[in-house]
């Protein structure tokens, strides 16, 4: 058994930064799925397909990662404030993503340089990979169900 200050986790120890643990799990899954999607897109649609798939991967990482970073930064806030931050972050990311998607679909220069079909399919597949990685990481977190510091004594 390792001493407590050695950096190794002991059985039953709570995860210190759950949002960062989920970010790591999701990022690994998204990159694995995204690289494979980019390889398929490159074979199917050439350089434009590769660029579209990589752009889709980048978009998912930036937008999905921003939400987990916001949760991590608000970890010391009250639960009500943290819920508000999470909802505002989600709403803002969806609005920005929708605006950028509308611009991308109407951009002739983007359409000349990347395959928009590969971009869309890649983004969808990477989002599924991201969610699977996030769920996998969440299932392995140790989150206490009650706070020992505020234990009620009789």
Rosetta silent file (secondary structure, phi, psi, omega in degrees, C-alpha in Angstrom):
SEQUENCE: XXXXXXXXXXXXXXXXXXXXXXXXXXXXXXXXXXXXXXXXXXXXXXXXXXXXXXXXXXXXXXXXXXXXXXXXXXXXXXXXXXXXXXXXXXXXXXXXXXXXXXXXXXXXXXXXXXXXXXXXXXXXXXXXXXXXXXXXXXXXXXXXXXXXXXXXXX
SCORE:     score description
SCORE:     0.000 S_00000001
   1 L     0.000  134.543 -177.363    0.000    0.000    0.000 S_00000001
   2 L   -83.052  146.944  175.576    1.345    3.401   -0.987 S_00000001
   3 L   -63.647  155.691 -174.647    1.641    6.243    1.531 S_00000001
   4 H   -61.484  -31.991 -177.473   -1.052    8.896    1.259 S_00000001
   5 H   -86.368    6.854 -174.072    1.274   11.609   -0.074 S_00000001
   6 H   -82.662   -7.062  179.935    2.680    9.453   -2.901 S_00000001
   7 L    92.995  -15.283  178.149    0.113   10.524   -5.510 S_00000001
   8 L   -82.677  146.821  179.009   -1.386    7.044   -5.869 S_00000001
   9 L   -80.501  143.360  172.970   -5.067    6.617   -5.152 S_00000001
  10 L  -104.619  161.478 -177.958   -6.158    4.433   -2.303 S_00000001
  11 L   -58.760  132.955  176.836   -9.371    2.436   -2.286 S_00000001
  12 L    86.922   -4.634 -178.743  -12.394    4.595   -1.599 S_00000001
  13 L   -74.140  133.115 -178.503  -10.640    7.901   -2.236 S_00000001
  14 L   -69.295  147.336  174.737  -12.873   10.438   -4.011 S_00000001
  15 L   -67.700  128.014 -173.777  -11.893   11.687   -7.463 S_00000001
  16 L   -72.441  -43.528 -179.131  -10.387   15.111   -6.923 S_00000001
  17 L  -130.209   83.190 -174.907  -11.342   16.764  -10.210 S_00000001
  18 H   -60.691  -37.161 -178.532  -14.183   14.798  -11.854 S_00000001
  19 H   -65.202  -37.609  178.143  -14.660   17.200  -14.778 S_00000001
  20 H   -70.058  -35.558  176.463  -10.998   16.878  -15.766 S_00000001
  21 H   -64.597  -40.844  177.833  -11.180   13.089  -15.497 S_00000001
  22 H   -67.932  -37.005  178.083  -14.218   13.116  -17.775 S_00000001
  23 H   -62.502  -43.681  178.270  -12.428   15.492  -20.156 S_00000001
  24 H   -61.492  -47.031 -179.802   -9.463   13.108  -20.413 S_00000001
  25 H   -62.698  -43.353 -179.623  -11.693   10.101  -21.100 S_00000001
  26 H   -68.378  -40.108 -178.703  -13.784   11.951  -23.663 S_00000001
  27 H   -64.260  -43.189  178.264  -10.755   13.478  -25.380 S_00000001
  28 H   -61.461  -47.765 -179.574   -9.036   10.123  -25.809 S_00000001
  29 H   -63.112  -42.277 -179.111  -12.181    8.535  -27.255 S_00000001
  30 H   -64.759  -41.618 -179.410  -12.849   11.512  -29.555 S_00000001
  31 H   -66.501  -42.740  179.206   -9.311   11.556  -30.927 S_00000001
  32 H   -61.424  -48.476  179.889   -9.322    7.793  -31.584 S_00000001
  33 H   -65.686  -42.315 -177.545  -12.701    7.972  -33.326 S_00000001
  34 H   -65.130  -40.204  178.905  -11.789   11.206  -35.140 S_00000001
  35 H   -66.180  -41.204  177.390   -8.496    9.920  -36.527 S_00000001
  36 H   -65.800  -39.921  177.397  -10.203    6.792  -37.820 S_00000001
  37 H   -63.896  -40.975  179.084  -13.000    8.879  -39.335 S_00000001
  38 H   -63.958  -37.702  178.382  -10.433   11.164  -40.975 S_00000001
  39 H   -64.957  -42.786  178.499   -8.667    8.149  -42.479 S_00000001
  40 H   -65.445  -41.904  179.842  -11.923    6.843  -43.937 S_00000001
  41 H   -65.233  -35.657  178.755  -12.822   10.319  -45.237 S_00000001
  42 H   -65.688  -40.655  178.418   -9.384   10.674  -46.851 S_00000001
  43 H   -68.515  -40.446 -175.755   -9.841    7.388  -48.698 S_00000001
  44 H   -77.120  -37.561 -171.996  -13.407    8.238  -49.702 S_00000001
  45 H  -131.293   11.624  176.072  -13.036   11.921  -50.639 S_00000001
  46 H    73.386 -152.715 -176.213   -9.320   12.664  -50.804 S_00000001
  47 H   -62.919  -39.122  178.195   -7.676   15.711  -49.241 S_00000001
  48 H   -62.566  -38.478  177.278  -10.947   17.645  -49.023 S_00000001
  49 H   -65.970  -42.355  178.198  -12.491   14.758  -47.091 S_00000001
  50 H   -61.387  -46.897 -179.522   -9.507   14.597  -44.755 S_00000001
  51 H   -64.535  -39.168  177.561   -9.675   18.348  -44.083 S_00000001
  52 H   -63.698  -43.999 -179.620  -13.441   18.196  -43.527 S_00000001
  53 H   -66.456  -40.723  178.954  -13.134   15.315  -41.076 S_00000001
  54 H   -66.996  -36.537  176.397  -10.308   16.994  -39.164 S_00000001
  55 H   -65.846  -39.633  175.630  -12.326   20.220  -38.971 S_00000001
  56 H   -61.764  -42.751  177.477  -15.274   18.233  -37.603 S_00000001
  57 H   -61.080  -46.996 -179.170  -12.991   16.649  -34.996 S_00000001
  58 H   -61.913  -42.486  179.798  -11.608   20.042  -33.986 S_00000001
  59 H   -61.674  -43.560 -179.087  -15.076   21.564  -33.675 S_00000001
  60 H   -66.108  -43.274 -179.266  -16.306   18.790  -31.391 S_00000001
  61 H   -62.265  -45.050 -178.048  -13.219   18.939  -29.185 S_00000001
  62 H   -65.868  -50.347 -174.890  -13.431   22.721  -28.793 S_00000001
  63 H   -72.337  -41.635 -179.869  -17.179   22.940  -28.161 S_00000001
  64 H   -74.273  -37.839  178.547  -17.561   19.846  -26.000 S_00000001
  65 H   -65.307  -33.846 -179.671  -14.348   20.477  -24.110 S_00000001
  66 H   -61.336  -35.405  179.113  -15.405   24.026  -23.271 S_00000001
  67 H   -66.777  -42.833  179.064  -18.359   22.706  -21.289 S_00000001
  68 H   -70.472  -34.098  176.097  -16.252   20.419  -19.133 S_00000001
  69 H   -65.789  -41.127  177.468  -13.674   23.156  -18.596 S_00000001
  70 H   -61.408  -40.875  177.055  -16.485   25.496  -17.465 S_00000001
  71 H   -64.666  -40.015  179.085  -17.677   22.842  -15.008 S_00000001
  72 H   -64.264  -42.925 -178.569  -14.154   22.370  -13.704 S_00000001
  73 H   -67.976  -24.395 -179.658  -13.668   26.113  -13.212 S_00000001
  74 L   -98.724   16.596 -173.115  -16.964   26.350  -11.314 S_00000001
  75 L   -63.097  -22.727 -179.533  -16.256   23.374   -9.055 S_00000001
  76 L   -95.060    0.322  178.785  -16.187   25.497   -5.887 S_00000001
  77 L   -76.880  165.263  176.555  -19.504   27.230   -6.639 S_00000001
  78 L   -66.520  157.411  179.135  -22.737   26.236   -4.962 S_00000001
  79 H   -56.746  -37.649  179.404  -24.662   23.424   -6.676 S_00000001
  80 H   -65.643  -44.747  178.703  -27.309   25.911   -7.842 S_00000001
  81 H   -65.142  -39.249  179.816  -24.696   28.240   -9.335 S_00000001
  82 H   -65.136  -38.138  176.191  -22.908   25.314  -10.941 S_00000001
  83 H   -63.325  -43.139  177.559  -26.147   24.164  -12.567 S_00000001
  84 H   -61.644  -41.756  178.541  -26.698   27.683  -13.900 S_00000001
  85 H   -64.730  -42.828  179.440  -23.145   27.803  -15.257 S_00000001
  86 H   -63.162  -43.100 -179.555  -23.578   24.399  -16.910 S_00000001
  87 H   -68.348  -41.732  177.978  -26.876   25.429  -18.525 S_00000001
  88 H   -64.980  -40.801  178.382  -25.505   28.799  -19.679 S_00000001
  89 H   -62.047  -45.481 -179.427  -22.387   27.103  -21.043 S_00000001
  90 H   -63.569  -48.144 -179.417  -24.480   24.558  -22.934 S_00000001
  91 H   -61.045  -44.538  179.082  -26.870   27.165  -24.335 S_00000001
  92 H   -63.742  -42.627 -179.786  -24.004   29.435  -25.381 S_00000001
  93 H   -65.747  -39.672  178.783  -22.058   26.619  -27.013 S_00000001
  94 H   -65.732  -42.278  179.711  -25.114   25.429  -28.949 S_00000001
  95 H   -63.938  -45.638  179.717  -25.884   28.981  -30.134 S_00000001
  96 H   -65.712  -43.361  179.386  -22.295   29.609  -31.242 S_00000001
  97 H   -61.317  -43.432  178.719  -22.053   26.173  -32.858 S_00000001
  98 H   -62.921  -41.828  177.804  -25.310   26.745  -34.728 S_00000001
  99 H   -63.427  -44.824  178.142  -24.134   30.143  -35.952 S_00000001
 100 H   -65.657  -36.400  178.241  -20.810   28.767  -37.130 S_00000001
 101 H   -65.396  -41.473  177.417  -22.553   25.860  -38.816 S_00000001
 102 H   -63.123  -41.983  176.905  -24.860   28.248  -40.678 S_00000001
 103 H   -63.343  -42.738 -177.772  -21.846   30.303  -41.792 S_00000001
 104 H   -64.039  -41.564 -178.097  -19.971   27.171  -42.845 S_00000001
 105 H   -69.888  -22.534  179.148  -22.850   25.831  -44.916 S_00000001
 106 L  -101.419    4.439 -178.270  -23.174   29.162  -46.745 S_00000001
 107 L   -92.131  116.758  179.400  -19.443   29.682  -47.241 S_00000001
 108 H   -71.523  -35.172 -178.950  -18.312   29.052  -50.803 S_00000001
 109 H   -68.421  -36.845  176.876  -14.621   29.211  -49.881 S_00000001
 110 H   -66.958  -41.935  179.958  -15.065   26.550  -47.202 S_00000001
 111 H   -64.776  -29.836  177.608  -17.012   24.360  -49.624 S_00000001
 112 H   -73.142  -27.118 -173.047  -14.185   24.695  -52.165 S_00000001
 113 H  -103.509  -22.646  179.272  -11.547   23.572  -49.657 S_00000001
 114 L  -131.969  156.453  175.428  -13.250   20.929  -47.521 S_00000001
 115 L   -86.453  110.961 -176.281  -15.831   18.225  -48.063 S_00000001
 116 H   -67.232  -29.566  176.341  -18.848   19.385  -46.050 S_00000001
 117 H   -65.744  -44.071  177.330  -20.340   15.889  -46.007 S_00000001
 118 H   -63.372  -37.885  178.408  -17.168   14.532  -44.416 S_00000001
 119 H   -61.716  -48.926 -178.396  -17.243   17.410  -41.935 S_00000001
 120 H   -64.505  -46.326  179.932  -20.818   16.651  -40.906 S_00000001
 121 H   -65.145  -42.254  178.667  -20.402   12.900  -40.671 S_00000001
 122 H   -60.884  -45.484 -179.964  -17.134   13.282  -38.804 S_00000001
 123 H   -60.241  -43.299  179.327  -18.682   15.707  -36.313 S_00000001
 124 H   -63.905  -44.774 -178.386  -21.578   13.311  -35.647 S_00000001
 125 H   -67.577  -40.556 -179.662  -19.333   10.278  -35.229 S_00000001
 126 H   -68.277  -36.612  176.000  -16.861   12.148  -33.026 S_00000001
 127 H   -60.381  -41.536  178.072  -19.700   13.468  -30.824 S_00000001
 128 H   -64.583  -41.075  176.475  -20.811    9.864  -30.289 S_00000001
 129 H   -64.625  -41.831  178.813  -17.245    8.866  -29.441 S_00000001
 130 H   -59.268  -48.129 -178.908  -16.901   11.874  -27.122 S_00000001
 131 H   -63.170  -40.789  178.478  -20.088   10.952  -25.277 S_00000001
 132 H   -62.883  -42.820  178.338  -19.038    7.315  -24.970 S_00000001
 133 H   -65.971  -37.965  178.815  -15.661    8.373  -23.538 S_00000001
 134 H   -66.852  -43.302  178.449  -17.298   10.817  -21.150 S_00000001
 135 H   -65.209  -41.859  178.243  -19.764    8.179  -19.927 S_00000001
 136 H   -60.239  -45.815  179.979  -16.956    5.639  -19.561 S_00000001
 137 H   -65.368  -41.471  179.914  -14.890    8.094  -17.520 S_00000001
 138 H   -61.397  -38.867 -177.747  -17.903    9.087  -15.405 S_00000001
 139 H   -67.056  -15.697 -179.735  -18.634    5.438  -14.587 S_00000001
 140 L  -104.930    2.672  178.226  -15.145    5.114  -13.086 S_00000001
 141 L   -75.964  152.589  173.683  -15.228    8.250  -10.921 S_00000001
 142 L  -110.120   99.104 -179.760  -15.407    8.020   -7.185 S_00000001
 143 L  -111.327  119.549 -179.117  -17.939   10.623   -6.142 S_00000001
 144 L   -64.784  143.957 -179.191  -18.978   10.536   -2.478 S_00000001
 145 L   -89.868   -9.527  174.484  -22.716   10.302   -1.905 S_00000001
 146 L  -148.977  161.423 -176.071  -22.525   12.321    1.310 S_00000001
 147 L   -98.086  114.114 -178.749  -20.169   14.860    2.827 S_00000001
 148 H   -67.652  -27.571 -178.534  -18.202   13.504    5.774 S_00000001
 149 H   -68.264  -27.354 -176.902  -17.175   16.998    6.896 S_00000001
 150 H  -108.090   30.219 -177.806  -20.756   18.010    7.597 S_00000001
 151 L   -65.058  135.449 -179.753  -21.812   14.823    9.353 S_00000001
 152 L   -84.015  130.290  177.271  -24.631   15.301   11.818 S_00000001
 153 L  -104.372  146.359 -176.379  -23.928   14.073   15.336 S_00000001
 154 L   -81.831    0.000    0.000  -26.728   12.974   17.668 S_00000001
